[in-house]
Amino acid sequence: DKVDAKVVGAPGSQGSTIVDNFSAFHGSDPLDVSKSDFTGSVHSILKTKLGENFDVIMGAGYTVAPAGPGESYRAFLSALGGGVELGNPELRPEEKTSLSIGLQYTSPRLILSAEAWHADINNFVQREIISTSPLIYSFANRDSRFRGIEAQMWFKPFAGSNLDALTIEFGYTRVWGESKESGLSLPDIPPGNSRIVLNWDRKHEEGPFSGYLQFGYTREGINPQTNLNPVYQDTDSFLVLDFGLSIKVFNTGRLHLGLLNVLDELAYAYLQPPVTTGPVAPSGGNLSGGDRIPLPGRSYTCSLSWGF
């Protein structure tokens, strides 16, 4: 199947068609692309018990997913990081093979779980710079591998006492990704993060209030390939403290109050793109094209719910 000339064959303002532009950067292959794609997945999960309280969960999967329309057919639109972005009609479908193993412990007072996984993605669609003058981003297939770990805990330290409503939760997540070809880490991987939550929660008829105190920690973000994708800039690690309270009002109402980012931490998310540059720029305020937008500072929430 040929590219539909009725859609992309008309010359643009400079006399070149979209097909001409694709071919100028990707060679002759984009002139002859298929209009059909196949997608599908197969997964299996095996869960077995080890004694009374332990479960082992193992999983395997295979997924085929085509590149998105924007990755294949974007045509010189404004790009994150400045410049413009050009699709690549020659992109092949991503093929993902994954394995995972996890262990879970369950008791009335304590639940612990940990999981590790590994995924190979052949033809992983990666955003790259293909021209610096002018600045043009596009997409290419790169064989890549990903690994991750996740751990969670739920603990009721004072079960059966006057402090029975108190629970402690913990979570930790970390992901790694690298190119099989170069061995370099990939730039679009979120930093590791962890959280600890103290919850005081009773059923509405048993207590006048419930609440939580959450500590969230995010590691620093490091872009290992700024030459290929400079959109994501290095960020420092940060700690965010949140507090919430729910108060019973009358018989069936609840007043919910929140104090977020209690310490008013100035922090930037690693995967937060910069403000758009070029023709579509900020309309006002103190932001300029390319500036980074920090996470919200100290903020307050208030809501009222009612049951019937």
Backbone hydrogen bonds in HBPLUS format (Angstrom, degrees):
<---DONOR---> <-ACCEPTOR-->    atom                        ^
c    i                          cat <-CA-CA->   ^        H-A-AA   ^      H-
h    n   atom  resd res      DA  || num        DHA   H-A  angle D-A-AA Bond
n    s   type  num  typ     dist DA aas  dist angle  dist       angle   num
A0007-VAL N   A0004-ASP O   3.05 MM   3  5.60 145.9  2.17 111.4 120.5     1
A0008-VAL N   A0004-ASP O   3.13 MM   4  6.41 170.4  2.14 159.5 161.3     2
A0009-GLY N   A0005-ALA O   2.76 MM   4  4.15 138.0  1.94 122.1 124.8     3
A0012-GLY N   A0016-SER O   2.86 MM   4  5.49 155.9  1.92 126.8 132.2     4
A0015-GLY N   A0012-GLY O   3.06 MM   3  5.19 165.6  2.08 111.3 113.8     5
A0021-ASN N   A0017-THR O   3.12 MM   4  6.50 155.8  2.18 148.0 153.8     6
A0022-PHE N   A0018-ILE O   2.90 MM   4  6.23 164.0  1.93 156.4 160.2     7
A0023-SER N   A0019-VAL O   2.96 MM   4  6.14 167.0  1.98 153.3 156.7     8
A0024-ALA N   A0020-ASP O   2.90 MM   4  6.09 141.5  2.05 144.1 154.9     9
A0025-PHE N   A0022-PHE O   3.26 MM   3  5.71 138.5  2.45 105.6 115.1    10
A0026-HIS N   A0022-PHE O   2.88 MM   4  5.90 147.1  1.99 151.4 162.3    11
A0027-GLY N   A0023-SER O   2.94 MM   4  4.63 131.9  2.18 129.3 127.4    12
A0031-LEU N   A0028-SER O   3.01 MM   3  5.66 159.2  2.05 121.4 128.2    13
A0032-ASP N   A0029-ASP O   3.06 MM   3  5.84 170.5  2.07 128.1 130.9    14
A0040-GLY N   A0064-VAL O   3.06 MM  24  5.38 155.8  2.12 142.1 146.0    15
A0064-VAL N   A0040-GLY O   2.82 MM  24  5.38 166.8  1.84 165.2 167.2    16
A0042-VAL N   A0062-TYR O   2.81 MM  20  5.31 152.3  1.88 152.3 161.7    17
A0062-TYR N   A0042-VAL O   2.83 MM  20  5.31 151.1  1.91 152.8 161.8    18
A0044-SER N   A0060-ALA O   2.89 MM  16  5.47 155.6  1.95 162.4 165.5    19
A0060-ALA N   A0044-SER O   3.03 MM  16  5.47 152.0  2.11 152.9 158.3    20
A0046-LEU N   A0058-MET O   2.76 MM  12  5.15 166.3  1.78 157.0 161.7    21
A0058-MET N   A0046-LEU O   2.81 MM  12  5.15 165.5  1.83 154.4 159.1    22
A0048-THR N   A0056-VAL O   2.94 MM   8  5.37 159.4  1.99 151.8 158.4    23
A0056-VAL N   A0048-THR O   2.80 MM   8  5.37 168.1  1.81 166.2 170.4    24
A0050-LEU N   A0054-PHE O   2.82 MM   4  4.98 168.0  1.83 130.9 134.4    25
A0106-THR N   A0053-ASN O   3.01 MM  53  5.27 153.3  2.08 140.8 149.2    26
A0055-ASP N   A0104-GLN O   2.85 MM  49  5.16 150.4  1.94 148.6 157.1    27
A0104-GLN N   A0055-ASP O   2.88 MM  49  5.16 158.6  1.92 153.4 157.6    28
A0057-ILE N   A0102-GLY O   2.91 MM  45  5.02 165.0  1.93 136.8 141.8    29
A0102-GLY N   A0057-ILE O   2.73 MM  45  5.02 144.8  1.86 149.4 159.5    30
A0059-GLY N   A0100-SER O   2.96 MM  41  5.01 164.1  1.99 134.7 136.2    31
A0100-SER N   A0059-GLY O   2.95 MM  41  5.01 149.8  2.05 143.6 140.1    32
A0061-GLY N   A0098-SER O   2.98 MM  37  5.15 148.7  2.08 143.1 142.9    33
A0098-SER N   A0061-GLY O   2.94 MM  37  5.15 165.0  1.96 142.2 146.0    34
A0063-THR N   A0096-LYS O   2.85 MM  33  5.04 154.6  1.91 144.0 151.8    35
A0096-LYS N   A0063-THR O   2.78 MM  33  5.04 166.3  1.80 154.6 158.6    36
A0065-ALA N   A0094-GLU O   2.95 MM  29  5.23 159.2  2.00 146.0 152.7    37
A0094-GLU N   A0065-ALA O   2.77 MM  29  5.23 146.7  1.88 162.3 151.3    38
A0071-GLU N   A0068-GLY O   3.09 MM   3  5.25 118.5  2.48 101.2 115.9    39
A0072-SER N   A0068-GLY O   3.06 MM   4  6.32 143.7  2.19 151.0 161.8    40
A0073-TYR N   A0069-PRO O   2.74 MM   4  5.69 161.5  1.77 154.7 159.7    41
A0074-ARG N   A0070-GLY O   3.16 MM   4  4.91 138.8  2.33 128.5 126.9    42
A0088-ASN N   A0071-GLU O   2.97 MM  17  6.43 148.9  2.07 134.2 141.4    43
A0087-GLY N   A0074-ARG O   2.68 MM  13  4.42 169.7  1.69 134.0 130.4    44
A0076-PHE N   A0085-GLU O   2.94 MM   9  5.05 116.6  2.35 132.7 146.5    45
A0077-LEU N   A0085-GLU O   3.37 MM   8  5.49 145.7  2.49 143.7 141.9    46
A0085-GLU N   A0077-LEU O   2.87 MM   8  5.49 140.7  2.02 148.3 161.1    47
A0079-ALA N   A0083-GLY O   3.22 MM   4  5.68 162.2  2.26 130.7 127.7    48
A0082-GLY N   A0079-ALA O   3.16 MM   3  5.51 139.4  2.34 136.5 132.5    49
A0084-VAL N   A0135-LEU O   3.15 MM  51  6.60 156.3  2.21 147.6 152.0    50
A0137-TYR N   A0084-VAL O   2.91 MM  53  6.28 163.8  1.94 153.1 157.9    51
A0086-LEU N   A0137-TYR O   2.80 MM  51  6.12 165.3  1.82 161.2 164.1    52
A0091-LEU N   A0088-ASN O   3.16 MM   3  5.91 169.1  2.18 128.7 128.7    53
A0095-GLU N   A0122-ASN O   2.96 MM  27  5.17 163.7  1.99 152.1 155.9    54
A0122-ASN N   A0095-GLU O   2.89 MM  27  5.17 147.8  2.00 157.6 151.1    55
A0097-THR N   A0120-ASP O   2.91 MM  23  5.34 160.8  1.94 154.5 160.5    56
A0120-ASP N   A0097-THR O   2.91 MM  23  5.34 159.2  1.95 157.1 159.6    57
A0099-LEU N   A0118-HIS O   2.87 MM  19  5.39 156.7  1.92 158.9 166.2    58
A0118-HIS N   A0099-LEU O   2.85 MM  19  5.39 159.2  1.90 159.0 163.6    59
A0101-ILE N   A0116-ALA O   2.96 MM  15  5.63 156.5  2.02 161.9 169.3    60
A0116-ALA N   A0101-ILE O   2.96 MM  15  5.63 161.8  1.99 158.8 163.2    61
A0103-LEU N   A0114-ALA O   2.87 MM  11  5.47 152.0  1.94 154.2 163.7    62
A0114-ALA N   A0103-LEU O   2.97 MM  11  5.47 147.0  2.08 151.0 161.1    63
A0105-TYR N   A0112-LEU O   2.71 MM   7  5.01 160.9  1.75 148.7 155.4    64
A0112-LEU N   A0105-TYR O   2.89 MM   7  5.01 157.0  1.94 141.4 149.1    65
A0107-SER N   A0110-LEU O   2.83 MM   3  5.18 132.2  2.05 149.1 162.1    66
A0156-LYS N   A0109-ARG O   2.79 MM  47  4.94 156.5  1.84 152.3 155.7    67
A0111-ILE N   A0154-TRP O   2.82 MM  43  5.05 154.4  1.88 152.3 157.3    68
A0154-TRP N   A0111-ILE O   2.86 MM  43  5.05 150.5  1.95 148.8 154.9    69
A0113-SER N   A0152-GLN O   3.02 MM  39  5.32 155.9  2.08 154.4 152.2    70
A0152-GLN N   A0113-SER O   2.92 MM  39  5.32 161.1  1.96 150.0 152.6    71
A0115-GLU N   A0150-GLU O   2.83 MM  35  5.28 152.2  1.91 156.3 163.2    72
A0150-GLU N   A0115-GLU O   2.92 MM  35  5.28 149.3  2.01 152.8 156.4    73
A0117-TRP N   A0148-GLY O   2.97 MM  31  5.40 157.8  2.02 153.4 155.7    74
A0148-GLY N   A0117-TRP O   3.09 MM  31  5.40 153.6  2.16 145.5 145.6    75
A0119-ALA N   A0146-PHE O   2.84 MM  27  5.11 162.7  1.87 152.1 152.4    76
A0146-PHE N   A0119-ALA O   2.76 MM  27  5.11 160.0  1.79 157.1 163.0    77
A0121-ILE N   A0144-SER O   2.86 MM  23  5.33 166.5  1.88 150.1 154.3    78
A0144-SER N   A0121-ILE O   2.96 MM  23  5.33 171.1  1.97 144.4 147.3    79
A0124-PHE N   A0142-ARG O   3.01 MM  18  5.05 121.0  2.37 121.1 122.9    80
A0142-ARG N   A0124-PHE O   2.77 MM  18  5.05 160.2  1.81 141.4 147.8    81
A0126-GLN N   A0140-ALA O   2.87 MM  14  5.44 172.0  1.88 161.9 162.8    82
A0140-ALA N   A0126-GLN O   2.97 MM  14  5.44 152.7  2.05 146.2 154.5    83
A0128-GLU N   A0138-SER O   2.86 MM  10  5.54 165.6  1.88 149.9 154.5    84
A0138-SER N   A0128-GLU O   2.80 MM  10  5.54 159.3  1.85 161.8 168.8    85
A0129-ILE N   A0228-LEU O   2.99 MM  99  5.27 117.5  2.39 125.2 142.3    86
A0130-ILE N   A0136-ILE O   2.94 MM   6  5.86 164.0  1.96 157.0 162.3    87
A0136-ILE N   A0131-SER O   2.85 MM   5  5.03 157.4  1.90 141.9 142.1    88
A0180-LYS N   A0143-ASP O   2.88 MM  37  5.59 165.9  1.90 139.8 143.1    89
A0145-ARG N   A0178-GLU O   2.96 MM  33  5.62 160.6  2.00 161.1 167.4    90
A0178-GLU N   A0145-ARG O   2.97 MM  33  5.62 159.0  2.01 160.1 166.6    91
A0147-ARG N   A0176-TRP O   2.90 MM  29  5.17 157.9  1.95 142.5 147.2    92
A0176-TRP N   A0147-ARG O   2.75 MM  29  5.17 163.4  1.77 157.5 159.4    93
A0149-ILE N   A0174-ARG O   2.96 MM  25  5.52 153.9  2.03 154.0 161.8    94
A0174-ARG N   A0149-ILE O   3.09 MM  25  5.52 154.8  2.16 158.5 158.3    95
A0151-ALA N   A0172-TYR O   2.93 MM  21  5.18 157.1  1.98 145.5 151.5    96
A0172-TYR N   A0151-ALA O   2.86 MM  21  5.18 145.6  1.98 154.8 156.8    97
A0153-MET N   A0170-PHE O   2.82 MM  17  4.93 144.9  1.94 146.8 146.0    98
A0170-PHE N   A0153-MET O   2.94 MM  17  4.93 153.6  2.01 137.7 140.4    99
A0155-PHE N   A0168-ILE O   2.86 MM  13  5.09 149.8  1.95 147.7 156.8   100
A0168-ILE N   A0155-PHE O   2.77 MM  13  5.09 158.4  1.81 150.6 158.2   101
A0161-SER N   A0158-PHE O   3.14 MM   3  5.72 156.7  2.19 142.5 140.8   102
A0164-ASP N   A0161-SER O   3.12 MM   3  5.20 141.2  2.28 118.3 115.2   103
A0166-LEU N   A0163-LEU O   3.10 MM   3  5.82 169.8  2.11 123.2 126.4   104
A0201-ASP N   A0165-ALA O   3.12 MM  36  5.20 165.9  2.14 131.8 131.6   105
A0167-THR N   A0199-ASN O   2.90 MM  32  5.16 156.7  1.95 145.8 152.2   106
A0199-ASN N   A0167-THR O   2.90 MM  32  5.16 172.7  1.90 155.4 157.6   107
A0169-GLU N   A0197-VAL O   2.86 MM  28  5.00 163.7  1.88 149.2 154.3   108
A0197-VAL N   A0169-GLU O   2.86 MM  28  5.00 162.6  1.89 141.2 145.6   109
A0171-GLY N   A0195-ARG O   3.02 MM  24  5.31 151.7  2.10 148.7 151.3   110
A0195-ARG N   A0171-GLY O   2.90 MM  24  5.31 147.4  2.01 148.7 152.9   111
A0173-THR N   A0193-ASN O   2.94 MM  20  5.58 161.7  1.98 167.4 171.8   112
A0193-ASN N   A0173-THR O   3.00 MM  20  5.58 154.2  2.07 153.4 161.7   113
A0186-LEU N   A0177-GLY O   2.87 MM   9  5.47 157.1  1.92 128.5 130.8   114
A0179-SER N   A0184-LEU O   2.88 MM   5  5.60 159.6  1.92 159.4 161.6   115
A0183-GLY N   A0179-SER O   2.83 MM   4  5.07 140.0  1.99 130.0 142.1   116
A0219-ARG N   A0192-GLY O   2.89 MM  27  5.47 177.0  1.89 165.2 166.1   117
A0194-SER N   A0217-TYR O   2.85 MM  23  5.27 157.1  1.90 153.3 160.3   118
A0217-TYR N   A0194-SER O   2.80 MM  23  5.27 166.0  1.82 153.8 158.7   119
A0196-ILE N   A0215-PHE O   2.87 MM  19  5.18 150.8  1.96 144.6 154.3   120
A0215-PHE N   A0196-ILE O   2.80 MM  19  5.18 165.6  1.82 156.9 161.7   121
A0198-LEU N   A0213-LEU O   2.83 MM  15  5.13 166.9  1.85 150.6 154.3   122
A0213-LEU N   A0198-LEU O   2.88 MM  15  5.13 143.7  2.02 140.6 151.8   123
A0200-TRP N   A0211-GLY O   2.77 MM  11  5.17 168.3  1.79 159.6 157.5   124
A0211-GLY N   A0200-TRP O   2.80 MM  11  5.17 153.0  1.87 141.6 150.6   125
A0206-GLU N   A0203-LYS O   2.83 MM   3  5.35 155.0  1.89 119.6 128.1   126
A0248-LYS N   A0208-PRO O   2.76 MM  40  5.11 169.9  1.77 159.3 156.7   127
A0210-SER N   A0246-SER O   2.88 MM  36  5.16 146.7  1.99 143.7 153.6   128
A0246-SER N   A0210-SER O   2.72 MM  36  5.16 167.2  1.74 160.2 158.0   129
A0212-TYR N   A0244-GLY O   2.96 MM  32  5.27 154.1  2.02 139.0 142.1   130
A0244-GLY N   A0212-TYR O   3.05 MM  32  5.27 164.0  2.07 148.6 149.0   131
A0214-GLN N   A0242-ASP O   2.89 MM  28  5.13 168.4  1.90 148.8 152.8   132
A0242-ASP N   A0214-GLN O   2.91 MM  28  5.13 162.1  1.94 148.2 154.3   133
A0216-GLY N   A0240-VAL O   2.82 MM  24  5.12 167.5  1.84 157.0 160.7   134
A0240-VAL N   A0216-GLY O   2.81 MM  24  5.12 164.8  1.84 152.3 157.4   135
A0218-THR N   A0238-PHE O   2.98 MM  20  5.54 165.2  2.01 162.7 167.6   136
A0238-PHE N   A0218-THR O   3.04 MM  20  5.54 151.1  2.13 146.4 155.3   137
A0221-GLY N   A0235-THR O   2.99 MM  14  4.92 146.3  2.11 121.4 132.1   138
A0235-THR N   A0221-GLY O   2.91 MM  14  4.92 152.6  1.99 132.8 140.7   139
A0228-LEU N   A0225-GLN O   3.11 MM   3  5.58 144.3  2.24 109.9 118.7   140
A0229-ASN N   A0225-GLN O   3.03 MM   4  6.25 164.3  2.05 157.0 162.1   141
A0262-VAL N   A0241-LEU O   2.74 MM  21  5.45 160.7  1.78 162.4 162.2   142
A0243-PHE N   A0259-LEU O   2.85 MM  16  5.13 154.4  1.92 145.0 153.0   143
A0259-LEU N   A0243-PHE O   2.77 MM  16  5.13 169.4  1.78 158.7 160.2   144
A0245-LEU N   A0257-LEU O   2.82 MM  12  5.17 160.6  1.86 154.7 157.4   145
A0257-LEU N   A0245-LEU O   2.76 MM  12  5.17 172.2  1.76 164.7 167.5   146
A0247-ILE N   A0255-LEU O   2.79 MM   8  5.05 163.7  1.82 146.6 149.6   147
A0255-LEU N   A0247-ILE O   2.77 MM   8  5.05 164.1  1.80 150.3 154.8   148
A0249-VAL N   A0253-GLY O   2.94 MM   4  4.96 170.7  1.95 123.2 126.0   149
A0253-GLY N   A0249-VAL O   3.15 MM   4  4.96 140.9  2.31 170.1 165.8   150
A0307-GLY N   A0252-THR O   3.07 MM  55  5.23 150.0  2.17 128.3 137.6   151
A0254-ARG N   A0305-SER O   2.89 MM  51  5.26 156.8  1.95 148.2 150.6   152
A0305-SER N   A0254-ARG O   2.91 MM  51  5.26 166.5  1.93 155.6 160.2   153
A0256-HIS N   A0303-SER O   2.80 MM  47  5.15 169.6  1.81 155.9 158.6   154
A0303-SER N   A0256-HIS O   2.94 MM  47  5.15 151.4  2.02 145.0 151.7   155
A0258-GLY N   A0301-THR O   2.96 MM  43  4.78 154.0  2.03 137.5 134.2   156
A0301-THR N   A0258-GLY O   2.97 MM  43  4.78 156.3  2.02 133.7 135.5   157
A0260-LEU N   A0299-SER O   2.90 MM  39  5.22 156.4  1.96 148.2 154.3   158
A0299-SER N   A0260-LEU O   3.05 MM  39  5.22 158.3  2.09 139.3 144.5   159
A0264-ASP N   A0261-ASN O   2.86 MM   3  5.27 162.0  1.89 119.6 124.6   160
A0295-LEU N   A0267-ALA O   2.80 MM  28  5.70 165.1  1.82 155.1 160.1   161
A0272-GLN N   A0269-ALA O   3.10 MM   3  5.27 162.7  2.14 112.2 114.8   162
A0275-VAL N   A0291-ASP O   2.87 MM  16  5.46 157.9  1.92 154.8 162.2   163
A0290-GLY N   A0275-VAL O   3.01 MM  15  4.97 158.3  2.05 124.0 131.0   164
A0291-ASP N   A0288-SER O   3.00 MM   3  5.65 164.3  2.03 144.1 145.0   165
